[in-house]
Amino acid sequence: MGAKGYLFAELTVHDHEVFYHEYMEKVRPILESWEANFLISSNSPEVIEGKRLVPRVILLEFSTLKKARDFYYSEEYQSIIQLRFDASVAHLYIMEGCAG
């Protein structure tokens, strides 16, 4: 079995209405169509090293790194990404990994 692809996001949401009621409602079906799995979705991560303040983290799993990258650059996701830009500030990472 090949390595999986992951999208990790650190977010600061400043417009909860847009983020949770517009962006999230639109992104969920897109993620489902890409067979992405929410592994982590937390509004209370505990930073135990460093001084970085991270109010929200998300970790998505895809079957491959290519699929994670293709999702991000897909027409479907790019058509709604401005909602996230308008409602939050984020650091996003795409990476390859494997279980174990």
C-alpha positions as CSV (number, residue, x, y, z in Angstrom):
1,M,0.0,0.0,0.0
2,G,1.4,3.4,-1.0
3,A,1.9,6.5,1.1
4,K,-1.2,8.6,1.9
5,G,-1.5,12.3,1.3
6,Y,-2.4,14.8,4.0
7,L,-3.5,18.4,4.2
8,F,-2.8,20.0,7.5
9,A,-4.3,23.5,8.3
10,E,-3.7,25.9,11.2
11,L,-6.4,28.5,11.2
12,T,-7.6,31.6,12.9
13,V,-11.2,32.1,12.1
14,H,-12.3,35.7,12.4
15,D,-15.7,35.5,10.7
16,H,-17.5,32.5,12.2
17,E,-20.7,33.0,10.2
18,V,-19.0,32.8,6.8
19,F,-16.6,30.1,7.8
20,Y,-19.0,27.7,9.5
21,H,-22.2,28.4,7.6
22,E,-21.0,29.2,4.1
23,Y,-17.5,27.7,3.6
24,M,-17.9,24.5,5.6
25,E,-21.3,23.8,4.1
26,K,-19.8,24.1,0.6
27,V,-16.5,22.3,1.3
28,R,-17.9,19.2,2.9
29,P,-19.5,17.7,-0.3
30,I,-16.4,18.6,-2.2
31,L,-14.2,16.7,0.3
32,E,-16.6,13.8,0.1
33,S,-16.3,13.7,-3.6
34,W,-12.5,13.5,-3.2
35,E,-12.9,10.8,-0.6
36,A,-11.0,12.9,2.0
37,N,-11.2,11.8,5.6
38,F,-11.3,14.3,8.5
39,L,-8.7,12.8,10.9
40,I,-8.6,15.9,13.2
41,S,-10.9,18.9,13.4
42,S,-10.3,20.8,16.7
43,N,-11.0,24.3,18.0
44,S,-8.8,23.6,21.1
45,P,-5.4,22.4,20.2
46,E,-2.9,22.6,23.0
47,V,0.5,24.0,22.0
48,I,3.1,22.4,24.3
49,E,6.2,23.8,22.7
50,G,6.8,27.2,21.1
51,K,4.8,30.4,21.4
52,R,2.6,30.0,18.4
53,L,-1.1,30.6,19.0
54,V,-3.2,28.2,16.9
55,P,-6.9,28.4,17.6
56,R,-8.0,25.7,15.1
57,V,-6.4,22.7,13.4
58,I,-7.6,20.4,10.7
59,L,-5.9,17.3,9.3
60,L,-7.4,15.7,6.2
61,E,-6.3,12.4,4.8
62,F,-6.3,11.5,1.1
63,S,-5.4,8.2,-0.6
64,T,-2.3,9.7,-2.2
65,L,-0.2,12.9,-2.1
66,K,-1.3,13.6,-5.7
67,K,-5.0,13.4,-4.7
68,A,-4.4,15.8,-1.9
69,R,-2.7,18.3,-4.2
70,D,-5.2,17.8,-7.0
71,F,-8.0,18.5,-4.5
72,Y,-6.5,21.8,-3.4
73,Y,-6.0,23.0,-7.0
74,S,-9.3,21.5,-8.3
75,E,-11.8,23.8,-9.9
76,E,-14.4,22.8,-7.3
77,Y,-12.2,23.8,-4.4
78,Q,-10.8,26.9,-6.0
79,S,-14.4,28.1,-6.7
80,I,-15.0,28.4,-2.9
81,I,-11.6,29.1,-1.5
82,Q,-12.2,32.9,-1.4
83,L,-14.8,32.2,1.4
84,R,-12.0,30.7,3.5
85,F,-9.7,33.6,2.7
86,D,-12.4,36.1,3.7
87,A,-13.3,34.3,6.9
88,S,-9.9,33.2,8.2
89,V,-6.1,33.3,8.2
90,A,-4.4,30.0,7.6
91,H,-1.2,28.1,7.2
92,L,-1.8,25.0,5.0
93,Y,0.6,22.2,4.4
94,I,0.4,19.3,2.0
95,M,2.5,16.3,2.8
96,E,3.0,12.6,2.3
97,G,2.9,10.2,5.1
98,C,2.1,6.6,6.1
99,A,0.6,4.9,9.1
100,G,3.0,3.4,11.6
